[in-house]
Amino acid sequence: MSAPVLSPRRYQLRGVVTGAASGIGRACLELLVEHGAHVDAWDRSPEALADLPTGDAIATRRTDVTDPDSVADSAHEAKLHWGGIDFVVNCAGAFLVGPLADVSVDAVRKLFDLNVLGTTIVTQALLPALVASKGSIVNVASTVALKPSVSNSHYAASKAAVAHLTRCWALELGPKGVRVNSVAPGPTTTPLFRAAGMSAEQETEMLRERAATIPLRRVGEPDETARWIARFALEDSWTTGAVLPVDGGMSL
């Protein structure tokens, strides 16, 4: 099933995408702009930001979502630049793989700082603008937030937190007209795994093993998740509190 996105003429909206320089974040950025949105692209890598498409519909900001001061500065600049904010896509995140006996406390702290606190810090900073516009928040969770995983339990726990924040915020912010939804992708071909320290061989083997357990017998591509994020961000005015698996049936 594909997520329909309508004419670009209907969506002159302004938003922020975190983790916008690669993977699902970049796919979101490109699709949102294609359909008429103006996007503030946040990422902590200046080199990756420099590689993004340019144009009047895109502004880039080097932002560390775990740093409240960095986020506050970027949020202020984004609101001034666009005159308001209609949506935020919390896509910045990290992956951690390994059994319980091997993971370090420091690695787990950094993981939760980025995946959970980063999502919170960004949303807090943009919340007044989103309330003013009766806008949309889209969080990126994971299938492993819905289905237990042996090899990446702390990553799964961090994404389960994101999924439940989505549900709780939907209850809290619904009366203010703000929608909050989450997309939970399955294994997807992105730089996430290599950034976590996996070798090319380890990544290939992990994705091969995961694909063998997925009903559609393959892993996903970033644009397949981005289509659903774009729908939540731009056009779906009646859905809130959803955590949508986009995973080839893996969550079954």
Contacts in CASP RR format, 6 or more apart in sequence:
PFRMAT RR
TARGET T0000
AUTHOR 0000-0000-0000
METHOD contacts of the structure
MODEL  1
MSAPVLSPRRYQLRGVVTGAASGIGRACLELLVEHGAHVDAWDRSPEALA
DLPTGDAIATRRTDVTDPDSVADSAHEAKLHWGGIDFVVNCAGAFLVGPL
ADVSVDAVRKLFDLNVLGTTIVTQALLPALVASKGSIVNVASTVALKPSV
SNSHYAASKAAVAHLTRCWALELGPKGVRVNSVAPGPTTTPLFRAAGMSA
EQETEMLRERAATIPLRRVGEPDETARWIARFALEDSWTTGAVLPVDGGM
SL
2 227 0 8 1.000
3 227 0 8 1.000
3 228 0 8 1.000
3 230 0 8 1.000
3 231 0 8 1.000
4 231 0 8 1.000
5 31 0 8 1.000
5 35 0 8 1.000
5 227 0 8 1.000
5 230 0 8 1.000
5 231 0 8 1.000
5 234 0 8 1.000
5 235 0 8 1.000
6 35 0 8 1.000
6 235 0 8 1.000
7 35 0 8 1.000
8 34 0 8 1.000
8 35 0 8 1.000
8 36 0 8 1.000
9 36 0 8 1.000
10 235 0 8 1.000
11 35 0 8 1.000
11 36 0 8 1.000
11 37 0 8 1.000
11 234 0 8 1.000
11 235 0 8 1.000
12 36 0 8 1.000
12 37 0 8 1.000
12 38 0 8 1.000
13 36 0 8 1.000
13 37 0 8 1.000
13 38 0 8 1.000
13 86 0 8 1.000
13 87 0 8 1.000
13 233 0 8 1.000
13 234 0 8 1.000
14 37 0 8 1.000
14 38 0 8 1.000
14 39 0 8 1.000
14 40 0 8 1.000
14 82 0 8 1.000
14 83 0 8 1.000
14 84 0 8 1.000
14 85 0 8 1.000
14 86 0 8 1.000
14 87 0 8 1.000
15 32 0 8 1.000
15 37 0 8 1.000
15 38 0 8 1.000
15 39 0 8 1.000
15 40 0 8 1.000
15 78 0 8 1.000
15 82 0 8 1.000
15 85 0 8 1.000
15 86 0 8 1.000
15 87 0 8 1.000
15 88 0 8 1.000
15 89 0 8 1.000
15 233 0 8 1.000
16 39 0 8 1.000
16 40 0 8 1.000
16 42 0 8 1.000
16 74 0 8 1.000
16 75 0 8 1.000
16 78 0 8 1.000
16 85 0 8 1.000
16 87 0 8 1.000
16 88 0 8 1.000
16 89 0 8 1.000
16 122 0 8 1.000
16 126 0 8 1.000
17 25 0 8 1.000
17 28 0 8 1.000
17 29 0 8 1.000
17 32 0 8 1.000
17 39 0 8 1.000
17 40 0 8 1.000
17 41 0 8 1.000
17 42 0 8 1.000
17 88 0 8 1.000
17 89 0 8 1.000
17 91 0 8 1.000
18 25 0 8 1.000
18 42 0 8 1.000
18 43 0 8 1.000
18 63 0 8 1.000
18 65 0 8 1.000
18 88 0 8 1.000
18 89 0 8 1.000
18 90 0 8 1.000
18 91 0 8 1.000
18 92 0 8 1.000
18 122 0 8 1.000
19 25 0 8 1.000
19 41 0 8 1.000
19 42 0 8 1.000
19 43 0 8 1.000
19 65 0 8 1.000
19 91 0 8 1.000
19 92 0 8 1.000
19 93 0 8 1.000
20 26 0 8 1.000
20 28 0 8 1.000
20 29 0 8 1.000
20 39 0 8 1.000
20 41 0 8 1.000
20 42 0 8 1.000
20 43 0 8 1.000
20 49 0 8 1.000
20 52 0 8 1.000
20 60 0 8 1.000
20 91 0 8 1.000
21 41 0 8 1.000
21 43 0 8 1.000
21 45 0 8 1.000
21 48 0 8 1.000
21 49 0 8 1.000
21 51 0 8 1.000
21 52 0 8 1.000
22 43 0 8 1.000
22 45 0 8 1.000
22 48 0 8 1.000
22 190 0 8 1.000
22 191 0 8 1.000
23 188 0 8 1.000
23 190 0 8 1.000
23 191 0 8 1.000
23 192 0 8 1.000
23 222 0 8 1.000
24 91 0 8 1.000
24 140 0 8 1.000
24 185 0 8 1.000
24 188 0 8 1.000
24 190 0 8 1.000
24 222 0 8 1.000
24 225 0 8 1.000
24 226 0 8 1.000
24 229 0 8 1.000
25 89 0 8 1.000
25 91 0 8 1.000
25 222 0 8 1.000
25 226 0 8 1.000
26 52 0 8 1.000
26 222 0 8 1.000
27 222 0 8 1.000
27 223 0 8 1.000
27 225 0 8 1.000
27 226 0 8 1.000
28 89 0 8 1.000
28 91 0 8 1.000
28 226 0 8 1.000
28 229 0 8 1.000
28 230 0 8 1.000
29 39 0 8 1.000
29 41 0 8 1.000
29 52 0 8 1.000
29 53 0 8 1.000
29 58 0 8 1.000
30 53 0 8 1.000
30 226 0 8 1.000
31 223 0 8 1.000
31 226 0 8 1.000
31 227 0 8 1.000
31 230 0 8 1.000
32 39 0 8 1.000
32 89 0 8 1.000
32 230 0 8 1.000
32 233 0 8 1.000
32 234 0 8 1.000
33 39 0 8 1.000
33 53 0 8 1.000
33 57 0 8 1.000
33 58 0 8 1.000
35 230 0 8 1.000
35 234 0 8 1.000
36 57 0 8 1.000
37 57 0 8 1.000
37 87 0 8 1.000
37 233 0 8 1.000
37 234 0 8 1.000
38 56 0 8 1.000
38 57 0 8 1.000
38 58 0 8 1.000
38 59 0 8 1.000
38 82 0 8 1.000
39 57 0 8 1.000
39 58 0 8 1.000
39 59 0 8 1.000
40 59 0 8 1.000
40 60 0 8 1.000
40 61 0 8 1.000
40 74 0 8 1.000
40 78 0 8 1.000
40 81 0 8 1.000
40 82 0 8 1.000
40 85 0 8 1.000
41 49 0 8 1.000
41 52 0 8 1.000
41 58 0 8 1.000
41 59 0 8 1.000
41 60 0 8 1.000
41 61 0 8 1.000
42 60 0 8 1.000
42 61 0 8 1.000
42 62 0 8 1.000
42 63 0 8 1.000
42 65 0 8 1.000
42 74 0 8 1.000
42 92 0 8 1.000
42 122 0 8 1.000
43 49 0 8 1.000
43 60 0 8 1.000
43 62 0 8 1.000
43 63 0 8 1.000
43 92 0 8 1.000
44 62 0 8 1.000
44 63 0 8 1.000
44 64 0 8 1.000
44 65 0 8 1.000
44 92 0 8 1.000
45 62 0 8 1.000
46 62 0 8 1.000
49 60 0 8 1.000
49 61 0 8 1.000
49 62 0 8 1.000
50 60 0 8 1.000
52 58 0 8 1.000
52 60 0 8 1.000
59 78 0 8 1.000
59 81 0 8 1.000
59 82 0 8 1.000
61 74 0 8 1.000
61 77 0 8 1.000
61 78 0 8 1.000
63 70 0 8 1.000
63 71 0 8 1.000
63 74 0 8 1.000
64 70 0 8 1.000
64 71 0 8 1.000
65 71 0 8 1.000
65 92 0 8 1.000
65 114 0 8 1.000
65 118 0 8 1.000
65 119 0 8 1.000
65 121 0 8 1.000
65 122 0 8 1.000
66 113 0 8 1.000
66 114 0 8 1.000
66 117 0 8 1.000
66 118 0 8 1.000
66 121 0 8 1.000
67 121 0 8 1.000
68 121 0 8 1.000
68 125 0 8 1.000
71 118 0 8 1.000
71 121 0 8 1.000
71 122 0 8 1.000
71 125 0 8 1.000
72 125 0 8 1.000
74 125 0 8 1.000
75 122 0 8 1.000
75 125 0 8 1.000
75 126 0 8 1.000
75 129 0 8 1.000
78 84 0 8 1.000
78 85 0 8 1.000
78 126 0 8 1.000
79 85 0 8 1.000
79 129 0 8 1.000
84 129 0 8 1.000
84 132 0 8 1.000
84 133 0 8 1.000
85 126 0 8 1.000
85 129 0 8 1.000
85 130 0 8 1.000
85 133 0 8 1.000
85 135 0 8 1.000
86 130 0 8 1.000
86 133 0 8 1.000
86 135 0 8 1.000
86 136 0 8 1.000
87 130 0 8 1.000
87 135 0 8 1.000
87 136 0 8 1.000
87 137 0 8 1.000
87 138 0 8 1.000
87 233 0 8 1.000
87 234 0 8 1.000
88 122 0 8 1.000
88 123 0 8 1.000
88 126 0 8 1.000
88 130 0 8 1.000
88 136 0 8 1.000
88 137 0 8 1.000
88 138 0 8 1.000
89 138 0 8 1.000
89 140 0 8 1.000
89 229 0 8 1.000
89 233 0 8 1.000
90 118 0 8 1.000
90 119 0 8 1.000
90 122 0 8 1.000
90 123 0 8 1.000
90 137 0 8 1.000
90 138 0 8 1.000
90 139 0 8 1.000
90 140 0 8 1.000
90 162 0 8 1.000
91 140 0 8 1.000
91 229 0 8 1.000
92 114 0 8 1.000
92 118 0 8 1.000
92 119 0 8 1.000
92 122 0 8 1.000
93 114 0 8 1.000
93 115 0 8 1.000
93 140 0 8 1.000
93 192 0 8 1.000
94 110 0 8 1.000
94 111 0 8 1.000
94 114 0 8 1.000
94 115 0 8 1.000
94 192 0 8 1.000
94 195 0 8 1.000
94 196 0 8 1.000
95 152 0 8 1.000
95 155 0 8 1.000
95 192 0 8 1.000
95 193 0 8 1.000
95 195 0 8 1.000
95 196 0 8 1.000
96 103 0 8 1.000
96 107 0 8 1.000
96 108 0 8 1.000
96 111 0 8 1.000
96 152 0 8 1.000
96 154 0 8 1.000
96 155 0 8 1.000
96 196 0 8 1.000
97 151 0 8 1.000
97 152 0 8 1.000
97 155 0 8 1.000
97 193 0 8 1.000
97 196 0 8 1.000
97 198 0 8 1.000
97 206 0 8 1.000
98 151 0 8 1.000
98 152 0 8 1.000
99 150 0 8 1.000
99 151 0 8 1.000
100 153 0 8 1.000
103 154 0 8 1.000
107 154 0 8 1.000
108 154 0 8 1.000
111 154 0 8 1.000
111 155 0 8 1.000
111 158 0 8 1.000
112 154 0 8 1.000
112 158 0 8 1.000
112 161 0 8 1.000
115 155 0 8 1.000
115 158 0 8 1.000
115 159 0 8 1.000
115 161 0 8 1.000
115 162 0 8 1.000
116 158 0 8 1.000
116 161 0 8 1.000
116 162 0 8 1.000
116 165 0 8 1.000
119 139 0 8 1.000
119 162 0 8 1.000
119 165 0 8 1.000
120 165 0 8 1.000
123 137 0 8 1.000
123 169 0 8 1.000
127 178 0 8 1.000
130 136 0 8 1.000
130 137 0 8 1.000
130 178 0 8 1.000
131 173 0 8 1.000
131 176 0 8 1.000
131 177 0 8 1.000
131 178 0 8 1.000
134 176 0 8 1.000
134 177 0 8 1.000
134 178 0 8 1.000
135 177 0 8 1.000
135 178 0 8 1.000
135 179 0 8 1.000
136 178 0 8 1.000
136 179 0 8 1.000
136 180 0 8 1.000
136 181 0 8 1.000
136 232 0 8 1.000
136 233 0 8 1.000
136 234 0 8 1.000
137 166 0 8 1.000
137 169 0 8 1.000
137 173 0 8 1.000
137 178 0 8 1.000
137 179 0 8 1.000
137 180 0 8 1.000
137 181 0 8 1.000
138 181 0 8 1.000
138 182 0 8 1.000
138 183 0 8 1.000
138 229 0 8 1.000
138 232 0 8 1.000
138 233 0 8 1.000
139 162 0 8 1.000
139 163 0 8 1.000
139 165 0 8 1.000
139 166 0 8 1.000
139 180 0 8 1.000
139 181 0 8 1.000
139 182 0 8 1.000
139 183 0 8 1.000
140 162 0 8 1.000
140 182 0 8 1.000
140 183 0 8 1.000
140 185 0 8 1.000
140 225 0 8 1.000
140 229 0 8 1.000
141 159 0 8 1.000
141 160 0 8 1.000
141 162 0 8 1.000
141 163 0 8 1.000
141 166 0 8 1.000
141 182 0 8 1.000
141 183 0 8 1.000
141 184 0 8 1.000
141 243 0 8 1.000
142 155 0 8 1.000
142 156 0 8 1.000
142 159 0 8 1.000
142 184 0 8 1.000
142 185 0 8 1.000
142 186 0 8 1.000
143 184 0 8 1.000
143 185 0 8 1.000
143 186 0 8 1.000
143 187 0 8 1.000
143 245 0 8 1.000
143 247 0 8 1.000
143 250 0 8 1.000
143 251 0 8 1.000
144 152 0 8 1.000
144 155 0 8 1.000
144 156 0 8 1.000
144 159 0 8 1.000
144 186 0 8 1.000
145 156 0 8 1.000
145 159 0 8 1.000
145 160 0 8 1.000
145 162 0 8 1.000
145 163 0 8 1.000
145 184 0 8 1.000
145 243 0 8 1.000
146 160 0 8 1.000
146 163 0 8 1.000
146 184 0 8 1.000
146 243 0 8 1.000
146 245 0 8 1.000
146 251 0 8 1.000
147 250 0 8 1.000
147 251 0 8 1.000
148 156 0 8 1.000
149 155 0 8 1.000
149 156 0 8 1.000
159 184 0 8 1.000
162 182 0 8 1.000
163 182 0 8 1.000
163 184 0 8 1.000
163 243 0 8 1.000
166 180 0 8 1.000
166 181 0 8 1.000
166 182 0 8 1.000
166 241 0 8 1.000
166 242 0 8 1.000
166 243 0 8 1.000
167 241 0 8 1.000
167 243 0 8 1.000
169 180 0 8 1.000
170 179 0 8 1.000
170 180 0 8 1.000
170 181 0 8 1.000
170 240 0 8 1.000
170 241 0 8 1.000
171 241 0 8 1.000
173 179 0 8 1.000
173 180 0 8 1.000
174 180 0 8 1.000
174 240 0 8 1.000
179 232 0 8 1.000
179 236 0 8 1.000
179 237 0 8 1.000
179 239 0 8 1.000
179 240 0 8 1.000
179 241 0 8 1.000
180 240 0 8 1.000
180 241 0 8 1.000
181 232 0 8 1.000
181 236 0 8 1.000
181 239 0 8 1.000
181 240 0 8 1.000
181 241 0 8 1.000
181 242 0 8 1.000
181 243 0 8 1.000
181 244 0 8 1.000
182 241 0 8 1.000
182 242 0 8 1.000
182 243 0 8 1.000
182 244 0 8 1.000
183 225 0 8 1.000
183 228 0 8 1.000
183 229 0 8 1.000
183 232 0 8 1.000
183 243 0 8 1.000
183 244 0 8 1.000
183 246 0 8 1.000
184 243 0 8 1.000
184 244 0 8 1.000
184 245 0 8 1.000
184 246 0 8 1.000
184 247 0 8 1.000
184 251 0 8 1.000
185 220 0 8 1.000
185 224 0 8 1.000
185 225 0 8 1.000
185 246 0 8 1.000
185 247 0 8 1.000
186 210 0 8 1.000
186 214 0 8 1.000
186 219 0 8 1.000
186 220 0 8 1.000
186 245 0 8 1.000
186 246 0 8 1.000
186 247 0 8 1.000
186 248 0 8 1.000
186 250 0 8 1.000
186 251 0 8 1.000
187 206 0 8 1.000
187 207 0 8 1.000
187 210 0 8 1.000
187 211 0 8 1.000
187 214 0 8 1.000
187 219 0 8 1.000
187 220 0 8 1.000
187 247 0 8 1.000
187 250 0 8 1.000
188 219 0 8 1.000
188 220 0 8 1.000
188 221 0 8 1.000
188 222 0 8 1.000
188 224 0 8 1.000
188 225 0 8 1.000
189 207 0 8 1.000
189 219 0 8 1.000
189 220 0 8 1.000
189 221 0 8 1.000
189 222 0 8 1.000
190 222 0 8 1.000
193 202 0 8 1.000
193 203 0 8 1.000
193 206 0 8 1.000
193 207 0 8 1.000
194 200 0 8 1.000
194 203 0 8 1.000
198 206 0 8 1.000
207 219 0 8 1.000
210 219 0 8 1.000
210 250 0 8 1.000
211 217 0 8 1.000
211 218 0 8 1.000
211 219 0 8 1.000
213 250 0 8 1.000
214 247 0 8 1.000
214 248 0 8 1.000
214 249 0 8 1.000
214 250 0 8 1.000
215 248 0 8 1.000
215 249 0 8 1.000
215 250 0 8 1.000
215 252 0 8 1.000
216 248 0 8 1.000
216 249 0 8 1.000
218 248 0 8 1.000
220 248 0 8 1.000
224 246 0 8 1.000
225 246 0 8 1.000
228 244 0 8 1.000
228 246 0 8 1.000
232 239 0 8 1.000
232 242 0 8 1.000
245 251 0 8 1.000
END
